Structure formats: structure tokens, C-alpha cells
């Protein structure tokens, strides 16, 4: 069972994903399809896992947060006065990026912890030994033990 805070974070992320779709359809109707076409591009950030779990968590987390799409959207607004093409490009990128992060978080794929790809701030993801840990109460205990072993509380 998910904790209340995990549920709230997942619902908020889903709301951001919906907002990104509404924004792109309203502001850039000719480019709505880009949020779907670019969806998997952001997962290229997992390339860091080739080196190590720590490097993978770093590269993944740099891309899978809401801060950078927000910054890109500010640039889109600023660029509107001097370059409508740059503004549109940046705006669609920001919407696609926020949509991707929102969908990932809503599905339970949170920010990665250095312990491995399946360890996230929302709990352990995936199946391990035939059990789905995203929905088990043990996932919370495992996440806390991983955090404590790294000195986090």
C-alpha cells in the first residue's frame, strides 16, 4: 500500500502532465503531437547507468525533475518578443519535458537513489522475486533502510 505522501506526489505529477497537454494543445495546437513523439527522448538520460548506479542516478535525476522544464518555459516566454520560432520551440520542449516527468512520477517512477535503478524516492519499483514492490508495504521499509544506510533520514 502506498503512503499518503506518495499518493499525493503521484496525483500532483499527473496534474502536471495534464496541464502540459492542455498548455501544448492551447498554445501550440499544430505541435501537440510532439509531446508524444519526444516522450522517450528524455529517457536517454539513463545512459549514466552504463558507468555506475550513482552516475545513472545523477544523469537521470538531472533530467527527470520539474525545475528544468520550468526554466525552459521562462525562456519561451522571454523569447516570444524577439523570436516566435524560438519561443514556440522552447515552449513545446518545456511542455513535452514536463509531460514526460509528470507521467513518470504519476506511474511511480520517482527520482533515483544511488542504490540502483529500482530504488526511487517513491519506493522500490518493479518486480523482485515475484512480488510487485510498488504496491507492497515492504517497499516503504526497503526505501527507508536504503536511505538510512546512506545516512539519509
Secondary structure, DSSP 8 states (H G I E B T S, - for coil): ---HHHHHHHHHHHHHHHHHHHHHHHH-GGGTTHHHHTGGGGGGGGGGGGT-HHHHHHHHHHHSSHHHHHHHHHHHHHHTTT-HHHHHHHHHHHHHHHHHHHHHHHTT---EETTEEEEETTEE-SEETTEEGGGSHHHHHHHHHHHHHTT--
